[in-house]
Amino acid sequence: MTLRAGRISIIGRLSAPMGVVAREVAARGGTVQRGLSRQTGVVVVARTSVRQLAGGRLQAKIAQAERQGAVCISETAFLRALGLLPGAAQVPGAIALDALADKAGLDPEVVRLLVLFDLIEPRDGQCSFGDLVSAREVARLLREGLDLRA
């Protein structure tokens, strides 16, 4: 993924220092902003935003961003696009992201959140066998009564 110039909003706290992130975004002609606005083009969902799952706050922010035409990406995808993390290797024998929910027994919206929290890391719409194992484990834990925040 390449980042275009524009406004970037971050939900939660990134693992990378904000000064470094803001400098890299500015070098690409963009700006980092607080909160969502109509000019927001990319919303980064930091791993720490998992705390906002309670009461549907995170899901509401993601839905609002998408209604406004913004693209939501995970923290890892964002840091890779900025060159702050190395690129992901392609995995042979991949599973299509669209098929992962059925194969794991999860709701597609849960799979989407797992992608945004970097638990599942698709590459060009394909997931590894390890991603499927992780998704199945999440499904098992959810059936046992844990919630997604756990």
N, CA and C of each residue as an Amber inpcrd file, in Angstrom:
protein
   450
   0.8360000  -1.1820000   0.0000000   0.0000000   0.0000000   0.0000000
   0.8750000   1.2380000   0.0000000   0.5180000   2.2080000  -0.7910000
   1.2180000   3.4850000  -0.7760000   0.2720000   4.5480000  -0.2590000
   0.8050000   5.4710000   0.5160000  -0.0120000   6.5440000   1.0620000
   0.0050000   7.7410000   0.1340000  -1.1720000   8.2510000  -0.1420000
  -1.2830000   9.4800000  -0.9190000  -1.2390000  10.6550000   0.0540000
  -0.9300000  11.8060000  -0.4760000  -0.9800000  13.0100000   0.3470000
  -2.4160000  13.2030000   0.8230000  -2.5780000  13.6490000   2.0100000
  -3.9120000  13.8860000   2.5400000  -3.8940000  13.8880000   4.0470000
  -5.0810000  13.9280000   4.5950000  -5.2170000  13.9620000   6.0470000
  -5.3810000  12.5510000   6.5960000  -4.6130000  12.2910000   7.6300000
  -4.6130000  10.9710000   8.2490000  -5.0130000  11.1330000   9.7090000
  -5.9830000  10.3400000  10.1180000  -6.4440000  10.3420000  11.5010000
  -6.0560000   9.0130000  12.1350000  -5.6660000   9.0430000  13.3850000
  -5.2330000   7.8370000  14.0900000  -6.1590000   7.6030000  15.2750000
  -6.7140000   6.3970000  15.3360000  -7.5490000   6.0060000  16.4710000
  -6.6640000   5.1780000  17.3960000  -6.4710000   5.6470000  18.6060000
  -5.6050000   4.9520000  19.5550000  -4.1910000   5.4980000  19.4920000
  -3.2940000   4.8320000  20.1840000  -1.8950000   5.2640000  20.2640000
  -1.0130000   4.2840000  19.4980000  -0.2110000   4.8260000  18.5830000
   0.6930000   4.0010000  17.7890000   1.9030000   3.5710000  18.6070000
   2.5460000   2.4810000  18.1710000   3.7680000   2.0280000  18.8290000
   4.9670000   2.8800000  18.4220000   4.8840000   3.5450000  17.2810000
   5.9730000   4.4180000  16.8090000   5.7910000   5.8190000  17.3900000
   6.8930000   6.5430000  17.6150000   6.7920000   7.9120000  18.1370000
   6.0220000   8.8200000  17.1710000   5.1010000   9.6080000  17.6990000
   4.2720000  10.4770000  16.8680000   5.0950000  11.4660000  16.0610000
   6.1820000  11.9660000  16.6140000   7.0180000  12.9170000  15.8700000
   7.5800000  12.2980000  14.6040000   8.0190000  11.0660000  14.6970000
   8.5620000  10.3560000  13.5340000   7.4580000  10.1210000  12.5150000
   6.2950000   9.6780000  12.9840000   5.1630000   9.4130000  12.0930000
   4.7400000  10.6920000  11.3820000   4.5740000  11.7820000  12.1410000
   4.1520000  13.0510000  11.5440000   5.1620000  13.5410000  10.5050000
   6.4420000  13.3670000  10.7830000   7.4850000  13.7770000   9.8410000
   7.4130000  12.9580000   8.5410000   7.2080000  11.6500000   8.6660000
   7.1110000  10.7940000   7.4800000   5.8560000  11.1120000   6.6650000
   4.7480000  11.3720000   7.3480000   3.5090000  11.7370000   6.6510000
   3.6980000  13.0750000   5.9310000   4.3080000  14.0470000   6.6160000
   4.5500000  15.3660000   6.0100000   5.4650000  15.2520000   4.7980000
   6.4530000  14.3530000   4.8540000   7.3600000  14.1560000   3.7190000
   6.6130000  13.6670000   2.4890000   5.4470000  13.0750000   2.6900000
   4.6200000  12.5850000   1.5850000   3.5070000  13.5650000   1.2440000
   3.5490000  14.7490000   1.8480000   2.5670000  15.7890000   1.5450000
   1.2930000  15.7050000   2.3510000   1.2780000  14.9010000   3.3990000
   0.0680000  14.7380000   4.2000000   0.1940000  15.3690000   5.5680000
  -0.8770000  15.2830000   6.3190000  -0.8900000  15.7820000   7.6910000
  -1.5920000  14.7640000   8.5800000  -1.1540000  14.7160000   9.8330000
  -1.8100000  13.8810000  10.8280000  -2.7260000  14.8010000  11.6150000
  -3.9710000  14.3820000  11.7790000  -4.9400000  15.2090000  12.4970000
  -5.5710000  14.4230000  13.6270000  -6.1210000  15.1430000  14.5710000
  -6.8740000  14.5000000  15.6480000  -8.3240000  14.4010000  15.2040000
  -8.9360000  13.2970000  15.4830000 -10.3460000  13.1240000  15.1630000
 -10.6020000  12.9960000  13.6690000 -11.8430000  12.7340000  13.3460000
 -12.2450000  12.5780000  11.9570000 -12.8260000  13.8750000  11.4200000
 -12.5780000  14.1380000  10.1700000 -13.2060000  15.2640000   9.4980000
 -13.5690000  14.8190000   8.0950000 -14.2880000  15.6380000   7.3820000
 -14.6660000  15.3000000   6.0070000 -13.4390000  15.2140000   5.0960000
 -12.3360000  15.8260000   5.4990000 -11.1140000  15.7940000   4.6970000
 -10.2290000  14.5830000   5.0050000 -10.6050000  13.7950000   6.0150000
  -9.8130000  12.6260000   6.3660000  -9.8460000  11.6230000   5.2230000
  -8.6650000  11.2030000   4.7750000  -8.5820000  10.2230000   3.6970000
  -8.2380000   8.8350000   4.1910000  -7.4430000   8.7740000   5.2850000
  -7.0100000   7.4920000   5.8390000  -7.2000000   7.5280000   7.3520000
  -7.7760000   6.4640000   7.8820000  -7.9080000   6.3060000   9.3270000
  -7.0700000   5.1000000   9.7280000  -6.1310000   5.3320000  10.6220000
  -5.2640000   4.2670000  11.1140000  -5.8490000   3.7700000  12.4300000
  -6.0880000   2.4620000  12.4880000  -6.6190000   1.8510000  13.7030000
  -5.4450000   1.2310000  14.4530000  -4.9950000   1.9300000  15.4920000
  -3.8700000   1.4460000  16.2940000  -4.3170000   0.2550000  17.1340000
  -3.3640000  -0.6020000  17.4590000  -3.6930000  -1.7850000  18.2660000
  -4.3040000  -1.4120000  19.6120000  -3.9130000  -0.2820000  20.1740000
  -4.4500000   0.1200000  21.4790000  -5.9210000   0.5090000  21.4160000
  -6.4490000   0.7100000  20.2200000  -7.8580000   1.0960000  20.1050000
  -8.7960000  -0.0550000  20.4520000  -8.2600000  -1.2370000  20.7040000
  -9.0810000  -2.3780000  21.1060000  -9.9060000  -2.0150000  22.3400000
  -9.4040000  -1.1210000  23.1590000 -10.1280000  -0.6880000  24.3640000
 -11.4570000  -0.0210000  24.0100000 -11.5510000   0.5260000  22.8000000
 -12.7530000   1.2430000  22.3910000 -13.8350000   0.3200000  21.8400000
 -13.5890000  -0.9970000  21.8610000 -14.6160000  -1.9400000  21.4140000
 -15.8260000  -1.9370000  22.3450000 -15.5850000  -1.6420000  23.6170000
 -16.6730000  -1.6290000  24.5920000 -17.7260000  -0.6080000  24.1670000
 -18.9470000  -1.0510000  24.1390000 -20.0410000  -0.1570000  23.7790000
 -20.0870000   0.2030000  22.3020000 -19.2500000  -0.4360000  21.4950000
 -19.2870000  -0.1840000  20.0570000 -18.6610000   1.1310000  19.6170000
 -17.8780000   1.7680000  20.4890000 -17.2880000   3.0710000  20.1350000
 -16.3680000   2.9660000  18.9280000 -15.5150000   1.9460000  18.8910000
 -14.5890000   1.8050000  17.7750000 -15.3400000   1.5230000  16.4810000
 -16.2900000   0.6130000  16.5300000 -17.0540000   0.2760000  15.3400000
 -17.7800000   1.5050000  14.7990000 -18.2850000   2.3640000  15.6920000
 -18.9720000   3.5850000  15.2690000 -18.0010000   4.5420000  14.5700000
 -16.7830000   4.6520000  15.1000000 -15.7850000   5.5270000  14.4690000
 -15.3960000   5.0100000  13.0900000 -15.2270000   3.6920000  12.9780000
 -14.8780000   3.1060000  11.6840000 -16.0050000   3.3310000  10.6850000
 -17.2360000   3.1090000  11.1190000 -18.3910000   3.3120000  10.2300000
 -18.4870000   4.7670000   9.7890000 -18.2740000   5.7050000  10.7160000
 -18.3160000   7.1240000  10.3760000 -17.2290000   7.4660000   9.3520000
 -16.0350000   6.9560000   9.5700000 -14.9310000   7.2240000   8.6490000
 -15.2660000   6.7260000   7.2460000 -15.8090000   5.5260000   7.1700000
 -16.1330000   4.9600000   5.8620000 -17.2760000   5.7060000   5.1870000
 -18.2550000   6.1600000   5.9650000 -19.3420000   6.9770000   5.3850000
 -18.7850000   8.2550000   4.7690000 -17.7140000   8.7720000   5.3660000
 -17.0980000  10.0010000   4.8660000 -16.0870000   9.7300000   3.7500000
 -15.9370000   8.4530000   3.3740000 -15.0610000   8.1020000   2.2620000
 -13.6210000   7.8100000   2.6370000 -13.3300000   7.7100000   3.9200000
 -11.9670000   7.4020000   4.3600000 -11.7130000   5.9020000   4.2890000
 -10.4520000   5.5380000   4.1360000 -10.0180000   4.1410000   4.1350000
  -9.4540000   3.8320000   5.5150000  -9.8650000   2.7140000   6.1090000
  -9.3530000   2.3030000   7.4160000  -8.2820000   1.2410000   7.2180000
  -7.1250000   1.4470000   7.8670000  -6.0230000   0.4940000   7.7680000
  -5.4660000   0.2050000   9.1570000  -4.7380000  -0.8790000   9.2610000
  -4.1420000  -1.2610000  10.5390000  -2.8630000  -0.4620000  10.7960000
  -2.4360000  -0.5080000  12.0400000  -1.1960000   0.1650000  12.4290000
   0.0030000  -0.3800000  11.6490000   0.0960000  -1.6940000  11.5410000
   1.2280000  -2.2830000  10.8210000   1.2310000  -1.8810000   9.3550000
   0.0740000  -1.9310000   8.7050000  -0.0070000  -1.5230000   7.2900000
   0.4320000  -0.0700000   7.1280000   0.0320000   0.7830000   8.0450000
   0.3910000   2.1990000   8.0010000   1.8990000   2.3930000   8.1690000
   2.4670000   1.7510000   9.1860000   3.9010000   1.9070000   9.4320000
   4.7310000   1.3170000   8.2920000   4.2420000   0.2530000   7.6790000
   4.9360000  -0.2970000   6.5010000   4.8640000   0.6730000   5.3270000
   3.7080000   1.2810000   5.1320000   3.5470000   2.2320000   4.0250000
   4.4760000   3.4410000   4.2020000   4.7540000   3.7970000   5.4540000
   5.6730000   4.9090000   5.7270000   7.1310000   4.4760000   5.6660000
   7.3790000   3.1810000   5.5510000   8.7470000   2.6760000   5.5280000
   9.3500000   2.5310000   6.9160000   8.5090000   2.5710000   7.9520000
   8.9980000   2.4500000   9.3240000   9.0510000   0.9920000   9.7900000
   8.4610000   0.1000000   9.0150000   8.5460000  -1.3430000   9.2530000
   8.8810000  -2.0110000   7.9210000   9.5850000  -3.1430000   7.9690000
   9.8780000  -3.8400000   6.7080000   8.6030000  -4.4000000   6.0820000
   8.6280000  -4.5970000   4.7800000   7.4910000  -5.1630000   4.0670000
   7.2470000  -6.5990000   4.4680000   6.0250000  -7.0440000   4.2970000
   5.6530000  -8.4190000   4.6290000   6.0070000  -9.3410000   3.4770000
   6.4610000 -10.5140000   3.8120000   6.7940000 -11.5140000   2.7900000
   5.5190000 -12.1640000   2.2740000   5.5100000 -12.5090000   0.9920000
   4.3810000 -13.2340000   0.4170000   4.4060000 -14.6690000   0.9340000
   3.2410000 -15.2280000   1.1450000   3.1360000 -16.5720000   1.6880000
   2.5250000 -17.4910000   0.6370000   3.2120000 -18.5860000   0.2970000
   2.6280000 -19.5240000  -0.6640000   1.4410000 -20.2700000  -0.0480000
   0.5420000 -20.7370000  -0.8920000  -0.6120000 -21.4910000  -0.4080000
  -1.5740000 -20.6340000   0.3800000  -1.7490000 -19.3940000  -0.0370000
  -2.5670000 -18.4470000   0.7100000  -4.0600000 -18.7360000   0.5720000
  -4.8210000 -18.1830000   1.5160000  -6.2770000 -18.3000000   1.5710000
  -6.8340000 -16.9040000   1.3180000  -7.8150000 -16.7930000   0.4650000
  -8.4230000 -15.4910000   0.1830000  -9.0370000 -14.9200000   1.4600000
  -8.8230000 -13.6460000   1.6870000  -9.3740000 -12.9840000   2.8710000
 -10.8860000 -13.1520000   2.9200000 -11.5380000 -13.0620000   1.7660000
 -12.9980000 -13.2050000   1.7260000 -13.4600000 -14.5650000   2.2310000
 -12.6420000 -15.6020000   2.0700000 -13.0110000 -16.9540000   2.4830000
 -12.6350000 -17.2470000   3.9320000 -11.8200000 -16.4090000   4.5210000
 -11.3100000 -16.6770000   5.8660000 -12.4160000 -16.7420000   6.9160000
 -13.4050000 -15.8690000   6.8250000 -14.4860000 -15.8600000   7.8120000
 -15.2120000 -17.2040000   7.8290000 -15.5530000 -17.7160000   6.6550000
 -16.2370000 -19.0140000   6.5900000 -15.3590000 -20.1310000   7.1130000
 -14.0890000 -20.1450000   6.6970000 -13.1840000 -21.2240000   7.0940000
 -12.9170000 -21.2160000   8.6020000 -12.9580000 -20.0310000   9.2050000
 -12.6830000 -19.9270000  10.6400000 -13.9460000 -19.9690000  11.4890000
 -15.1120000 -19.8160000  10.8480000 -16.3570000 -19.7900000  11.6100000
 -16.5710000 -18.4770000  12.3330000 -16.1560000 -17.3890000  11.7000000
 -16.2900000 -16.0610000  12.3040000 -17.1750000 -15.1640000  11.4500000
 -17.7810000 -14.1970000  12.1000000 -18.5220000 -13.1650000  11.3940000
 -17.5210000 -12.3290000  10.5960000 -17.8320000 -11.9630000   9.3560000
 -16.8970000 -11.1530000   8.5560000 -16.4780000  -9.8500000   9.2440000
 -17.3770000  -9.2770000  10.0500000 -17.0280000  -8.0290000  10.7480000
 -15.9650000  -8.2810000  11.8070000 -15.9790000  -9.4410000  12.4520000
 -14.9420000  -9.8050000  13.4220000 -13.6150000  -9.9880000  12.6930000
 -13.6430000 -10.6440000  11.5350000 -12.4180000 -10.8230000  10.7410000
 -11.8450000  -9.4670000  10.3720000 -12.7030000  -8.5500000   9.9970000
 -12.2450000  -7.2010000   9.6370000 -11.5400000  -6.5340000  10.8150000
 -12.0960000  -6.6710000  12.0190000 -11.4520000  -6.1030000  13.1990000
 -10.1220000  -6.7870000  13.4830000 -10.0520000  -8.1010000  13.2680000
  -8.7870000  -8.8140000  13.4770000  -7.7120000  -8.3000000  12.5220000
  -8.1090000  -7.9400000  11.3190000  -7.1640000  -7.3540000  10.3590000
  -6.7180000  -5.9840000  10.8570000  -7.6580000  -5.1680000  11.3110000
  -7.3120000  -3.8210000  11.7820000  -6.4490000  -3.8600000  13.0410000
  -6.5600000  -4.9280000  13.8380000  -5.7290000  -5.0750000  15.0370000
  -4.4510000  -5.8480000  14.7620000  -4.1670000  -6.1350000  13.4970000
  -2.9370000  -6.8120000  13.0780000  -2.8260000  -8.2490000  13.5590000
  -3.9280000  -8.8660000  13.9730000  -3.8730000 -10.2730000  14.3320000
  -3.8420000 -11.1300000  13.0680000  -4.5180000 -10.6500000  12.0450000
  -4.4980000 -11.2640000  10.7230000  -3.9050000 -10.2280000   9.7820000
  -2.9460000 -10.6570000   8.9720000  -2.2620000  -9.6870000   8.1170000
  -2.3050000 -10.1300000   6.6520000  -3.4060000  -9.7950000   5.9680000
  -3.4920000 -10.1860000   4.5630000  -2.4910000  -9.4170000   3.7090000
  -2.0360000 -10.0680000   2.6530000  -1.1440000  -9.4470000   1.6820000
  -1.8160000  -9.5780000   0.3360000  -2.1830000  -8.4620000  -0.2500000
  -2.8840000  -8.4540000  -1.5420000  -4.1350000  -9.3220000  -1.4980000
  -4.8940000  -9.2380000  -0.4040000  -6.1480000  -9.9680000  -0.2790000
  -5.9960000 -11.4380000   0.0610000  -4.7830000 -11.8880000   0.3610000
  -4.5160000 -13.2930000   0.6770000  -3.9930000 -13.4080000   2.1130000
  -4.4190000 -14.4650000   2.7960000  -3.9850000 -14.7240000   4.1680000
  -3.1750000 -16.0130000   4.2130000  -2.3050000 -16.0950000   5.1820000
  -1.4840000 -17.2980000   5.3490000  -2.2490000 -18.3460000   6.1510000
  -1.7050000 -19.5430000   6.1680000  -2.2720000 -20.6020000   6.9940000
  -2.2260000 -20.1850000   8.4630000  -1.1630000 -19.4850000   8.8570000
  -1.0630000 -18.9880000  10.2360000  -2.1990000 -18.0340000  10.5820000
  -2.6220000 -17.2160000   9.6000000  -3.7670000 -16.3270000   9.8200000
  -5.0340000 -17.1330000  10.0690000  -5.2040000 -18.2190000   9.3090000
  -6.3720000 -19.0810000   9.5040000  -6.3400000 -19.7140000  10.8900000
  -5.1760000 -20.1710000  11.3150000  -5.0490000 -20.7580000  12.6580000
  -5.4130000 -19.7150000  13.7120000  -4.9090000 -18.5090000  13.5560000
  -5.2270000 -17.4320000  14.5100000  -6.7230000 -17.1390000  14.5250000
  -7.3350000 -17.0600000  13.3520000  -8.7680000 -16.7750000  13.2650000
  -9.5860000 -17.8920000  13.9200000  -9.1970000 -19.1290000  13.7040000
  -9.9110000 -20.2490000  14.3280000  -9.7690000 -20.2240000  15.8440000
  -8.5990000 -19.8340000  16.3260000  -8.4020000 -19.7300000  17.7750000
  -9.2750000 -18.6240000  18.3580000  -9.3740000 -17.5100000  17.6590000
 -10.2600000 -16.4250000  18.1080000 -11.6980000 -16.9310000  18.1450000
 -12.1130000 -17.6490000  17.1100000 -13.4770000 -18.1930000  17.0800000
 -13.7210000 -19.1040000  18.2800000 -12.7500000 -19.9470000  18.6060000
 -12.8760000 -20.8450000  19.7520000 -13.0210000 -20.0580000  21.0530000
 -12.1850000 -19.0560000  21.2220000 -12.2330000 -18.2490000  22.4410000
 -13.5500000 -17.4840000  22.5640000 -14.0500000 -16.9870000  21.4430000
 -15.3370000 -16.2850000  21.4720000 -16.4650000 -17.2460000  21.8380000
 -16.4150000 -18.4680000  21.3110000 -17.4450000 -19.4770000  21.6640000
 -17.3780000 -19.8100000  23.1530000 -16.1910000 -19.7410000  23.7320000
 -16.0300000 -20.0460000  25.1600000 -16.4410000 -18.8730000  26.0550000
 -16.8410000 -17.7670000  25.4470000 -17.3730000 -16.6640000  26.2300000
 -16.4710000 -15.4530000  26.3860000 -15.2490000 -15.5100000  25.9000000
 -14.4140000 -14.3150000  25.9600000 -14.9290000 -13.2830000  24.9610000
 -14.7300000 -12.0270000  25.2640000 -15.1070000 -11.0300000  24.2720000
 -13.8660000 -10.6280000  23.4780000 -14.0730000  -9.9020000  22.4190000
 -12.9890000  -9.5850000  21.4970000 -11.8890000  -8.7490000  22.1520000
 -12.2370000  -7.9470000  23.1340000 -11.2120000  -7.1410000  23.8030000
 -10.1990000  -8.0110000  24.5320000 -10.6380000  -9.1570000  25.0350000
  -9.7260000 -10.0590000  25.7480000  -8.7430000 -10.6620000  24.7690000
